[in-house]
């Protein structure tokens, strides 16, 4: 299935928000084939519980400001794996240990990767 421009824009906005708070190892997956209720996952790693909470908060704030409603939020109090459900896009913000343990990339390895444009500064030559 081809993702809508709205979904692609939301994934990119979430990725930009995550990077602005130090999110690392961003991977976006098109899960619209196997999952009838969601189009894309964004996976992000934070280095500490505080960082995971900050990343998730920034993603939620920016997507809400763009008009997307948070349908469900889980894991915020622990800061180890926060799931943000916006309907067509689900954002998973992991502490690095949980990211390695659950390895969602491996679970969804047959799904196409959605290219992301990094907002991180590029190293000088």
Helices and strands as residue ranges (DSSP letters): H 5-20, E 24-30, E 40-46, H 49-65, E 72-74, E 81-85, E 89-95, H 96-102, H 104-107, E 113-114
